[in-house]
Amino acid sequence: MDRAGFVSRLYVPTDFDTSKKALVERFEPSLWCALLDFVTVYSKEDVRFTFNDGTEIRA
């Protein structure tokens, strides 16, 4: 999956109503840490971020 596809799916619930969602517009370290499962470094040019849902992004 490409980064744009992942970001377009990255919505978070607002307040206590989980049916209303808002697009994440700025970097939040706590959200990043909650979503990220692990990072794999194969080489300087091949770094992969794997999220808790199994989505993998190659950086």
C-alpha positions as CSV (number, residue, x, y, z in Angstrom):
1,M,0.0,0.0,0.0
2,D,1.3,3.5,-0.8
3,R,1.5,6.3,1.7
4,A,-1.3,8.3,0.2
5,G,-3.6,5.3,0.5
6,F,-2.7,4.7,4.1
7,V,-3.1,8.4,5.1
8,S,-6.5,8.6,3.4
9,R,-7.6,5.7,5.7
10,L,-6.1,7.3,8.8
11,Y,-9.1,8.7,10.6
12,V,-9.6,9.0,14.4
13,P,-12.8,9.1,16.4
14,T,-13.8,12.6,17.7
15,D,-15.0,13.1,21.3
16,F,-17.0,10.1,22.5
17,D,-19.0,9.5,19.4
18,T,-17.1,6.9,17.4
19,S,-19.4,7.4,14.4
20,K,-17.9,10.9,13.8
21,K,-14.3,10.8,12.6
22,A,-11.7,13.5,11.7
23,L,-8.7,13.3,9.4
24,V,-5.4,13.5,11.3
25,E,-3.9,16.8,10.1
26,R,-0.7,17.0,12.1
27,F,1.9,14.6,13.5
28,E,1.1,13.3,17.0
29,P,3.9,11.2,18.5
30,S,1.5,9.3,20.8
31,L,-0.8,8.4,17.9
32,W,2.2,7.2,15.8
33,C,3.5,5.0,18.7
34,A,0.0,3.6,19.2
35,L,-0.3,2.7,15.5
36,L,3.2,1.4,14.8
37,D,4.0,-2.2,15.5
38,F,7.6,-2.3,14.4
39,V,10.2,-1.0,12.0
40,T,12.5,-3.2,9.9
41,V,15.7,-1.9,8.4
42,Y,17.0,-4.0,5.5
43,S,19.4,-1.4,4.2
44,K,19.9,2.4,4.1
45,E,17.5,2.5,1.1
46,D,15.0,0.0,2.4
47,V,13.3,0.8,5.7
48,R,9.8,-0.6,6.3
49,F,7.2,0.5,8.9
50,T,4.7,-2.1,9.9
51,F,1.5,-1.0,11.6
52,N,-0.7,-2.9,14.0
53,D,-3.2,-3.7,11.3
54,G,-0.5,-5.3,9.1
55,T,-0.1,-2.4,6.7
56,E,3.5,-2.0,5.6
57,I,5.0,1.2,4.2
58,R,8.4,1.2,2.6
59,A,10.3,4.4,3.2
